[in-house]
Amino acid sequence: MRGEVYGMKKAKQCVLVTTEHRGVFFGELVGTPTKAKATLAKARMCVYWSRDLKGVLGLAISGPSASCRVGMAVPKITLYDVTSVTECSPEAVKAWESAPWQ
């Protein structure tokens, strides 16, 4: 079966999604994203990221730092008008999931 190897389920794919409306979201990708929409499980929105991340892609490389502003997780969200879907590093996933921010 596609996505499974010898009965093992495919690991979750955590991504950073940006939208035309300047939204920046992290979560587990559900299904296949398109330019029109992407669905995330356990999604969080970053409303402010600090300069030490050196841009929005720093959120996918390092994850949010203590000075970032990140909202609480929702079970599932569908985002529209997608401009990018970026795979997150294991380090970033750990930082997003540990929720060290204000």
C-alpha positions as CSV (number, residue, x, y, z in Angstrom):
1,M,0.0,0.0,0.0
2,R,1.3,3.5,-0.9
3,G,2.8,5.3,2.1
4,E,3.3,2.1,4.1
5,V,6.4,-0.1,4.2
6,Y,5.9,-3.7,5.4
7,G,2.9,-2.7,7.4
8,M,4.4,0.4,8.9
9,K,2.5,3.7,8.5
10,K,4.2,6.6,6.9
11,A,5.5,9.1,9.4
12,K,3.7,12.4,9.8
13,Q,4.8,15.2,7.5
14,C,5.1,18.4,9.4
15,V,5.1,21.5,7.3
16,L,5.1,25.3,7.4
17,V,2.3,26.8,5.1
18,T,2.1,30.4,4.0
19,T,-0.9,32.0,2.3
20,E,-1.6,35.0,0.1
21,H,-3.2,36.6,3.2
22,R,0.1,36.6,5.0
23,G,-0.8,33.7,7.2
24,V,2.0,31.5,8.5
25,F,0.9,28.1,9.9
26,F,2.6,24.9,11.2
27,G,1.0,21.5,11.4
28,E,0.8,17.9,10.1
29,L,-0.1,17.8,6.4
30,V,-3.3,16.0,5.6
31,G,-3.7,14.9,2.1
32,T,-2.0,16.6,-0.9
33,P,-1.8,20.4,-0.9
34,T,-2.6,22.5,-3.9
35,K,-2.3,26.2,-4.7
36,A,-6.0,26.5,-3.8
37,K,-5.8,24.9,-0.4
38,A,-3.9,22.8,2.2
39,T,-5.2,21.0,5.3
40,L,-3.2,20.7,8.5
41,A,-3.9,18.7,11.6
42,K,-2.6,20.0,15.0
43,A,-2.2,23.4,13.4
44,R,-0.7,26.6,15.0
45,M,-0.4,30.1,13.6
46,C,2.7,32.2,14.0
47,V,1.7,35.8,14.3
48,Y,5.2,37.2,15.1
49,W,8.6,35.7,14.6
50,S,11.8,37.3,15.9
51,R,14.7,38.6,13.9
52,D,17.0,35.8,15.1
53,L,15.2,33.4,12.8
54,K,16.3,35.4,9.8
55,G,13.0,35.3,8.0
56,V,9.9,33.1,7.8
57,L,11.9,30.1,6.6
58,G,13.8,30.1,9.9
59,L,10.5,28.8,11.3
60,A,10.9,25.7,9.2
61,I,14.6,25.2,9.9
62,S,14.8,26.1,13.7
63,G,11.2,26.5,14.8
64,P,9.9,29.4,16.9
65,S,12.1,30.8,19.6
66,A,11.0,32.0,23.0
67,S,10.3,35.5,21.7
68,C,7.9,34.4,18.9
69,R,4.1,34.7,19.2
70,V,2.3,31.5,18.4
71,G,-1.3,30.6,18.9
72,M,-2.8,27.5,20.4
73,A,-3.2,24.4,18.3
74,V,-6.5,23.6,16.6
75,P,-7.4,20.0,15.7
76,K,-7.6,20.7,12.0
77,I,-7.7,23.7,9.6
78,T,-8.0,24.1,5.9
79,L,-6.0,27.0,4.5
80,Y,-6.8,28.7,1.2
81,D,-4.7,30.6,-1.3
82,V,-1.5,28.7,-0.5
83,T,1.8,30.4,-1.5
84,S,4.2,27.8,-0.1
85,V,4.4,24.5,1.7
86,T,7.8,23.9,3.3
87,E,9.0,20.7,5.0
88,C,10.1,21.3,8.6
89,S,13.4,20.0,10.0
90,P,13.2,17.6,13.0
91,E,14.6,20.4,15.2
92,A,11.9,22.8,14.1
93,V,9.1,20.2,14.7
94,K,10.5,19.7,18.2
95,A,10.4,23.5,18.9
96,W,6.9,23.9,17.5
97,E,5.6,21.0,19.5
98,S,7.3,22.1,22.8
99,A,5.5,25.5,22.7
100,P,8.1,27.7,24.5
101,W,6.6,31.0,23.4
102,Q,4.6,33.8,24.9
